Amino acid sequence: MPSHPRRLSPPRRASSSSAAQHPQSMAYPFPRFSSAPQTPQYLKSVESPNSWQSRGFDKPRSYPTRWLLLLLAAAVVFIFLLARSFAAHPWQTDRIPFSKSDMDDFFNHFEGRQDCGIASTDIYLPPISFHATTEKHSLYCPNRAKLLQAMSGGGRHGFDTPYFPLGCHFRWYSTSEICMILDRFDSVIFLGDNPLRHIYSAFNMLLRENIALGGLRQWDMKENEREACRCDNQLTRPECLAYSVLDSRSVRSNDAVSGHSSPYFCDRTPHVFIPIDRSPAPEDLHTAFNSILHREPDSYKPIAVVHSLSVATSLAWPTATSSMDEWVTLADISQKNVPFLWVGPNAAGHLKPPSQILSQGNNALWHYTIEMAKEAEARQLDALGMYNFTLQAGSWDGTYYGQEVVLVQAMMIINWLSRLEST
């Protein structure tokens, strides 16, 4: 395996993980860690006051007592454990203030709300505090590491029911809050094959507040195509996928003059999808990637990269690791702060028999999820597994998932962005 370049983004905690024994177990069964501090060697005794007089010295005004020494030693141990805990689990608290927004109203003002028939409570349920003394916001994940573990390792309480993360919750941000998060970045790059392309489409739907056609370039479509590609069809029909938005600049340049305006709620942070299906990727894609990295040479803001490669390579492990090294190396050469998120593959759709799913079905997808997360961690990259999230989700044809899945996936990535430091 090639040597791994050192990441410019903040260092990640190196954690160990072990694969579960059953494909439907949590994809990321992280072990619990415990650390017992070493008992310090304290002074065994303190001289009595009379000893000063017996040796001809004046009694000092004050002197350390045993209790004071114990207190000081305990303070030292506490500070040591606090520093150790911070190094392992950085307190990357969410900078977006917690609000009491009603999830029932989230999609009400989106274009296509009635046609697509999606209610926000169908895809996300916020945490509920059962104790009057517990603040609801304390149930959300306290830092990025726990957030990724929770989103990767959760499950559903029934087929197609809302997904519950493991141990703590992610947030569902309003559009204005998403804009606040994106303002911390110079650019956001989505780099992957078709499953990630669908997530990027949902990312555009959220920012354009349009779930009917928000993932498509309506200005390039005929009227009958716009009608045929609404809602889920923009993700599941090949003829509609051909019109997918691939970068924010195209929307900004063409949407306002097309007669079918669906502008971004905010348009301060550029974002782009770069399609890859192999490693090494074609040189023109390297050029496109580098042009984004060097777009603002003096910018202090990070450039976030969401990276995935799975179905296009039939889950080839060497290709995936080669792709990680390929793009990380380009990012390091730029000397920019470029945090990476590796996104694992979806589970196999329930409508397609295992013999037709890649070759080994969910077993292969699950092992790929686990092993590629380890490879990402070895390169100091973050990893988000989608296997558990899609395991009990409905698929249209055994391969593609509809809006109720990809909208949540896009919001998960926004949650990851919200926990990255701005400098």
C-alpha positions as CSV (number, residue, x, y, z in Angstrom):
1,M,0.0,0.0,0.0
2,P,1.4,3.4,-0.8
3,S,2.5,5.8,1.9
4,H,-0.3,8.0,3.1
5,P,0.2,11.8,3.0
6,R,-0.4,13.6,6.2
7,R,-3.8,15.4,6.2
8,L,-4.0,19.2,6.5
9,S,-7.3,19.0,8.2
10,P,-7.6,18.7,12.0
11,P,-6.3,15.3,13.2
12,R,-8.8,12.6,13.8
13,R,-8.9,10.4,16.8
14,A,-7.5,7.0,15.9
15,S,-10.2,4.5,17.0
16,S,-10.4,0.8,16.7
17,S,-13.4,-1.0,15.3
18,S,-14.4,-4.6,14.9
19,A,-16.8,-6.0,12.4
20,A,-20.1,-7.4,13.7
21,Q,-20.9,-11.0,13.1
22,H,-24.1,-10.5,11.2
23,P,-24.7,-8.3,8.1
24,Q,-27.8,-6.7,9.8
25,S,-25.9,-5.7,12.9
26,M,-24.7,-2.1,13.2
27,A,-22.1,-1.3,10.6
28,Y,-19.8,0.4,13.1
29,P,-19.7,-1.5,16.4
30,F,-17.2,0.8,18.0
31,P,-15.8,-0.5,21.4
32,R,-16.0,1.5,24.5
33,F,-12.8,2.8,25.9
34,S,-11.9,3.1,29.6
35,S,-8.8,4.7,31.0
36,A,-7.8,4.4,34.6
37,P,-5.4,7.1,35.8
38,Q,-2.2,5.9,37.4
39,T,-2.2,6.5,41.2
40,P,0.3,9.3,41.9
41,Q,3.0,8.7,44.5
42,Y,2.2,11.2,47.3
43,L,4.4,12.2,50.2
44,K,4.1,9.6,52.9
45,S,4.3,12.1,55.8
46,V,4.4,15.7,56.7
47,E,6.6,16.9,59.5
48,S,4.8,17.9,62.7
49,P,4.9,21.6,63.8
50,N,7.1,20.7,66.9
51,S,9.9,19.4,64.7
52,W,10.6,22.9,63.5
53,Q,11.2,24.1,67.1
54,S,13.2,21.0,68.1
55,R,15.7,21.8,65.3
56,G,16.0,25.4,66.1
57,F,13.9,26.9,63.3
58,D,11.1,29.4,63.7
59,K,7.7,28.0,62.8
60,P,6.7,29.2,59.3
61,R,3.5,31.1,58.9
62,S,1.9,28.3,56.7
63,Y,2.9,24.9,55.3
64,P,1.4,22.3,53.0
65,T,-0.9,19.9,54.7
66,R,-1.6,16.4,53.5
67,W,-5.1,17.4,52.4
68,L,-3.7,20.2,50.3
69,L,-1.2,17.8,48.6
70,L,-4.1,15.4,48.0
71,L,-6.1,18.2,46.5
72,L,-3.3,19.4,44.3
73,A,-2.6,15.8,43.1
74,A,-6.2,15.3,42.3
75,A,-6.3,18.5,40.3
76,V,-3.3,17.4,38.3
77,V,-4.9,14.0,37.6
78,F,-8.2,15.7,36.6
79,I,-6.4,18.1,34.2
80,F,-4.5,15.1,32.7
81,L,-7.7,13.2,32.1
82,L,-9.5,16.2,30.7
83,A,-6.7,16.8,28.2
84,R,-6.7,13.2,27.2
85,S,-10.4,13.2,26.8
86,F,-10.3,16.3,24.7
87,A,-7.6,14.8,22.4
88,A,-9.7,11.7,21.9
89,H,-13.1,13.4,21.5
90,P,-12.7,17.1,20.6
91,W,-15.6,19.1,21.8
92,Q,-16.7,20.4,18.4
93,T,-20.0,21.8,19.7
94,D,-22.6,22.8,17.1
95,R,-22.3,26.5,16.4
96,I,-25.8,26.7,15.1
97,P,-28.1,27.7,18.0
98,F,-30.8,25.1,18.9
99,S,-34.3,26.1,17.8
100,K,-37.7,24.6,18.6
101,S,-38.8,24.5,15.0
102,D,-41.7,22.2,14.2
103,M,-40.6,19.5,11.8
104,D,-44.2,19.2,10.5
105,D,-43.7,22.5,8.7
106,F,-40.3,21.9,7.1
107,F,-41.3,21.1,3.5
108,N,-44.5,23.1,3.5
109,H,-43.1,26.0,1.6
110,F,-41.0,23.8,-0.8
111,E,-42.0,23.6,-4.4
112,G,-43.5,20.1,-5.1
113,R,-44.6,19.5,-1.5
114,Q,-48.1,18.4,-2.5
115,D,-47.1,16.6,-5.7
116,C,-44.2,14.6,-4.1
117,G,-46.2,13.8,-0.9
118,I,-43.2,14.0,1.4
119,A,-43.8,15.0,5.0
120,S,-40.7,15.8,7.1
121,T,-42.0,13.5,9.9
122,D,-41.9,10.6,7.4
123,I,-38.1,10.8,7.2
124,Y,-36.9,12.4,10.4
125,L,-38.0,12.5,14.0
126,P,-36.2,14.8,16.5
127,P,-35.1,13.4,19.8
128,I,-37.6,13.5,22.7
129,S,-36.6,14.1,26.3
130,F,-38.6,11.9,28.7
131,H,-37.2,13.7,31.7
132,A,-38.2,17.2,32.7
133,T,-34.6,17.8,34.0
134,T,-33.0,16.8,30.6
135,E,-32.6,19.4,28.0
136,K,-33.5,18.1,24.5
137,H,-30.4,19.6,22.9
138,S,-28.2,17.4,25.2
139,L,-29.5,14.4,23.2
140,Y,-27.7,15.5,20.1
141,C,-24.2,14.2,19.4
142,P,-21.5,16.2,21.2
143,N,-18.7,16.0,18.6
144,R,-17.9,14.9,15.1
145,A,-16.6,11.5,16.0
146,K,-19.7,10.5,17.9
147,L,-21.9,12.0,15.2
148,L,-20.4,9.9,12.5
149,Q,-20.6,6.7,14.7
150,A,-24.3,7.5,15.5
151,M,-25.3,8.1,11.9
152,S,-23.4,5.1,10.6
153,G,-24.6,2.6,13.3
154,G,-28.3,3.3,13.9
155,G,-31.4,1.5,12.6
156,R,-35.1,1.6,11.9
157,H,-38.0,0.4,14.0
158,G,-39.7,-1.1,11.0
159,F,-39.4,-1.0,7.2
160,D,-39.3,2.6,5.8
161,T,-39.8,4.2,9.2
162,P,-37.7,7.1,10.2
163,Y,-34.0,6.3,10.9
164,F,-32.7,6.5,14.5
165,P,-29.0,7.0,14.9
166,L,-27.1,5.1,17.5
167,G,-26.7,6.7,20.9
168,C,-27.2,10.4,20.0
169,H,-29.0,12.4,17.3
170,F,-28.1,14.4,14.3
171,R,-30.0,17.6,13.5
172,W,-32.4,18.6,10.8
173,Y,-31.3,22.2,9.8
174,S,-33.5,24.8,8.3
175,T,-32.4,26.2,4.9
176,S,-31.2,29.4,6.6
177,E,-29.1,27.3,9.0
178,I,-27.7,25.3,6.1
179,C,-26.5,28.6,4.6
180,M,-24.8,29.6,7.9
181,I,-22.9,26.3,7.8
182,L,-21.9,26.6,4.2
183,D,-20.6,30.1,4.8
184,R,-17.7,28.7,6.7
185,F,-16.3,27.0,3.6
186,D,-14.6,28.2,0.4
187,S,-16.2,25.4,-1.6
188,V,-17.7,22.0,-1.2
189,I,-16.8,19.2,-3.6
190,F,-18.7,16.0,-4.1
191,L,-16.5,13.4,-5.7
192,G,-17.9,10.0,-6.6
193,D,-20.2,7.7,-8.6
194,N,-24.0,7.5,-9.0
195,P,-25.0,7.0,-5.4
196,L,-23.2,10.1,-4.3
197,R,-24.6,11.9,-7.4
198,H,-28.1,11.3,-6.0
199,I,-27.1,12.7,-2.6
200,Y,-25.8,15.8,-4.4
201,S,-29.1,16.1,-6.2
202,A,-30.8,16.1,-2.8
203,F,-28.3,18.7,-1.6
204,N,-29.5,21.0,-4.4
205,M,-33.2,20.3,-3.6
206,L,-32.6,21.5,0.0
207,L,-30.8,24.6,-1.1
208,R,-33.3,25.4,-3.9
209,E,-36.3,24.6,-1.6
210,N,-37.6,22.5,-4.5
211,I,-38.3,18.8,-4.2
212,A,-40.1,18.6,-7.5
213,L,-37.3,19.4,-9.8
214,G,-34.6,20.9,-7.6
215,G,-31.9,18.3,-8.6
216,L,-32.3,19.0,-12.3
217,R,-31.4,21.6,-14.9
218,Q,-34.9,22.6,-15.8
219,W,-33.7,25.2,-18.3
220,D,-32.4,22.4,-20.6
221,M,-35.6,20.3,-20.5
222,K,-38.8,20.4,-22.5
223,E,-42.1,20.8,-20.8
224,N,-43.1,17.1,-21.2
225,E,-39.7,16.2,-19.7
226,R,-40.2,18.4,-16.7
227,E,-43.6,16.8,-16.1
228,A,-42.1,13.3,-16.5
229,C,-39.1,13.9,-14.2
230,R,-40.8,15.3,-11.1
231,C,-40.2,14.1,-7.6
232,D,-38.7,10.6,-7.3
233,N,-38.4,10.3,-11.1
234,Q,-35.5,12.8,-11.1
235,L,-33.5,10.2,-9.3
236,T,-34.8,6.9,-10.6
237,R,-35.3,7.4,-14.4
238,P,-32.1,7.3,-16.5
239,E,-33.6,9.9,-19.0
240,C,-34.1,12.3,-16.0
241,L,-30.6,11.7,-14.5
242,A,-29.1,13.0,-17.7
243,Y,-30.3,16.5,-16.6
244,S,-28.8,16.4,-13.0
245,V,-27.3,19.5,-11.7
246,L,-23.5,19.1,-11.5
247,D,-22.4,22.5,-10.1
248,S,-23.9,25.5,-8.5
249,R,-22.5,27.9,-11.2
250,S,-24.8,26.4,-13.8
251,V,-27.9,27.1,-11.7
252,R,-26.8,30.7,-11.0
253,S,-26.0,31.3,-14.7
254,N,-29.1,29.8,-16.3
255,D,-31.9,29.4,-13.9
256,A,-33.0,33.1,-13.7
257,V,-33.3,33.4,-17.5
258,S,-35.0,30.1,-18.2
259,G,-38.5,31.0,-17.3
260,H,-38.6,28.2,-14.8
261,S,-36.8,29.9,-12.0
262,S,-35.8,27.9,-8.9
263,P,-32.9,29.8,-7.4
264,Y,-30.8,28.8,-4.4
265,F,-31.9,30.1,-1.1
266,C,-28.3,31.3,-0.6
267,D,-25.5,31.2,-3.2
268,R,-22.4,32.3,-1.5
269,T,-20.5,29.0,-1.3
270,P,-19.9,27.3,-4.6
271,H,-20.3,23.5,-4.8
272,V,-19.8,20.9,-7.5
273,F,-20.1,17.2,-8.3
274,I,-17.2,15.6,-10.1
275,P,-18.2,12.1,-11.4
276,I,-15.6,9.4,-11.1
277,D,-15.8,5.7,-11.8
278,R,-12.2,4.5,-11.7
279,S,-8.7,5.3,-10.2
280,P,-6.7,7.0,-11.5
281,A,-9.4,9.3,-12.8
282,P,-9.0,11.1,-16.2
283,E,-6.6,14.0,-16.1
284,D,-9.4,16.5,-17.0
285,L,-11.1,15.7,-13.7
286,H,-7.8,16.4,-11.8
287,T,-7.7,19.7,-13.6
288,A,-11.2,20.5,-12.5
289,F,-10.4,19.5,-8.9
290,N,-7.3,21.6,-8.8
291,S,-9.0,24.7,-10.3
292,I,-11.4,24.6,-7.3
293,L,-8.6,24.2,-4.8
294,H,-6.8,27.3,-6.2
295,R,-9.9,29.4,-7.0
296,E,-9.2,31.7,-4.0
297,P,-5.5,31.5,-3.3
298,D,-5.7,33.7,-0.2
299,S,-8.9,32.2,1.3
300,Y,-8.5,31.0,4.9
301,K,-11.7,28.9,4.7
302,P,-11.5,25.1,4.2
303,I,-12.6,23.3,1.1
304,A,-14.7,20.2,2.1
305,V,-14.6,17.1,0.0
306,V,-17.2,14.4,0.1
307,H,-15.8,11.3,-1.5
308,S,-17.3,7.9,-2.5
309,L,-16.7,5.1,-5.0
310,S,-18.4,1.8,-4.8
311,V,-21.0,0.5,-7.3
312,A,-19.1,1.9,-10.4
313,T,-16.1,-0.4,-9.6
314,S,-18.2,-3.4,-8.4
315,L,-16.9,-2.8,-4.9
316,A,-13.2,-3.2,-5.8
317,W,-11.2,-2.6,-2.6
318,P,-7.9,-1.7,-4.3
319,T,-9.6,0.8,-6.6
320,A,-11.3,2.5,-3.6
321,T,-8.0,2.8,-1.6
322,S,-6.2,4.0,-4.7
323,S,-8.9,6.7,-5.2
324,M,-8.5,7.8,-1.6
325,D,-4.7,8.2,-2.1
326,E,-5.2,9.9,-5.5
327,W,-7.4,12.7,-4.3
328,V,-5.8,13.2,-0.9
329,T,-2.4,13.6,-2.6
330,L,-3.8,16.3,-4.9
331,A,-5.4,18.1,-1.9
332,D,-2.1,18.0,0.1
333,I,-0.2,19.4,-2.8
334,S,-2.5,22.5,-2.8
335,Q,-1.4,23.2,0.9
336,K,-5.1,24.1,1.6
337,N,-7.1,22.9,4.6
338,V,-9.1,20.1,2.8
339,P,-11.1,17.8,5.2
340,F,-12.4,14.6,3.6
341,L,-15.5,12.5,4.3
342,W,-15.6,9.0,2.8
343,V,-19.2,7.9,2.3
344,G,-19.9,4.1,2.2
345,P,-22.3,2.4,-0.2
346,N,-26.0,1.9,0.2
347,A,-27.4,-1.5,1.1
348,A,-28.9,-3.6,-1.7
349,G,-32.5,-2.8,-2.5
350,H,-35.0,-5.4,-1.3
351,L,-36.6,-5.8,-4.8
352,K,-33.6,-7.3,-6.5
353,P,-32.6,-10.9,-5.7
354,P,-29.1,-11.3,-4.1
355,S,-27.8,-13.1,-7.3
356,Q,-28.3,-9.9,-9.2
357,I,-26.7,-7.5,-6.7
358,L,-23.1,-7.0,-7.7
359,S,-22.4,-10.7,-7.1
360,Q,-22.6,-11.2,-3.3
361,G,-25.4,-8.9,-2.2
362,N,-25.5,-7.3,1.2
363,N,-22.7,-9.4,2.5
364,A,-20.2,-7.8,0.0
365,L,-21.6,-4.3,0.7
366,W,-21.4,-4.7,4.4
367,H,-17.8,-5.9,4.3
368,Y,-16.9,-3.1,1.9
369,T,-18.4,-0.6,4.3
370,I,-16.3,-1.8,7.2
371,E,-13.0,-2.3,5.4
372,M,-13.1,1.0,3.6
373,A,-14.0,2.9,6.8
374,K,-10.8,1.4,8.2
375,E,-8.8,2.5,5.2
376,A,-10.2,6.0,5.5
377,E,-9.3,6.1,9.2
378,A,-5.7,5.0,8.4
379,R,-5.5,8.1,6.1
380,Q,-7.0,10.4,8.8
381,L,-10.2,10.8,6.8
382,D,-13.7,10.8,8.3
383,A,-16.1,8.0,7.3
384,L,-19.8,7.8,7.1
385,G,-21.5,4.5,6.5
386,M,-24.9,4.3,4.7
387,Y,-25.4,0.6,4.9
388,N,-27.5,0.6,8.1
389,F,-29.4,3.7,7.0
390,T,-30.6,2.0,3.7
391,L,-30.9,-1.6,5.0
392,Q,-34.7,-1.2,5.7
393,A,-35.4,1.5,3.2
394,G,-37.6,1.2,0.2
395,S,-35.8,1.1,-3.2
396,W,-37.6,1.6,-6.6
397,D,-35.7,-1.0,-8.5
398,G,-33.2,-2.6,-6.2
399,T,-30.5,-0.1,-7.0
400,Y,-31.9,3.4,-6.8
401,Y,-33.5,5.1,-3.7
402,G,-36.0,7.9,-3.8
403,Q,-36.2,11.3,-2.2
404,E,-37.1,10.0,1.3
405,V,-33.7,8.4,1.5
406,V,-31.4,10.9,-0.3
407,L,-32.8,14.0,1.4
408,V,-31.8,12.5,4.8
409,Q,-28.4,11.5,3.4
410,A,-27.8,15.0,2.2
411,M,-28.7,16.3,5.7
412,M,-26.3,13.9,7.3
413,I,-23.5,15.3,5.2
414,I,-24.6,18.8,6.2
415,N,-24.3,17.7,9.8
416,W,-20.7,16.6,9.2
417,L,-20.0,20.0,7.7
418,S,-21.4,21.7,10.7
419,R,-18.9,20.0,13.0
420,L,-15.8,20.9,11.0
421,E,-13.7,23.8,12.3
422,S,-13.7,26.9,10.1
423,T,-9.9,27.4,10.3
